[in-house]
């Protein structure tokens, strides 16, 4: 069923950032904790769904020559909504994510889905595409955030994991730790793919 495929691809063949390799700036910058990763992922998912739906609704009205500018305006409008809601109801998280909430406007994942999918497909497919890609992005941020928080601070959602005797790897709480964590996860995913492909060939 197509609607299931459009949703599930966000967790498999088009899982950002590991498959699409897009949106790496927030992935590397905000994933010092699981909470930050989930917060950024949910904010991005909301913008993805809403912008996909609106772009799909307007796809036959927007002139082709100005479509990118129109897409950016649509995305920016929903980013402003997200920023205002987060400041009103989730202020500590908003402070923690900082400038990266407004920078969702230039997230390549969102503009890419608007151009490559929402502008060419019906509303319900565009909404499901945004939901799948957004949740896949949130999952990626949460996993990397968990790795960095556990190793870099010895905590998970702020709760101690290893006890007071644990000496955190401070590197994982800093920028180099983000690259190491992301690279390791990419390596593991590629290794799993190779193993699965060999198993299929030998079956």
Secondary structure as UniProt FT lines:
FT   HELIX           2..8
FT   HELIX           9..11
FT   TURN            12..14
FT   TURN            16..20
FT   HELIX           24..29
FT   TURN            31..32
FT   HELIX           34..58
FT   TURN            59..61
FT   HELIX           64..66
FT   HELIX           67..89
FT   HELIX           91..97
FT   HELIX           98..100
FT   HELIX           102..106
FT   HELIX           108..116
FT   HELIX           118..120
FT   HELIX           123..153
FT   STRAND          155..156
FT   TURN            157..158
FT   STRAND          159..160
FT   TURN            164..165
FT   HELIX           170..173
FT   HELIX           175..202
//
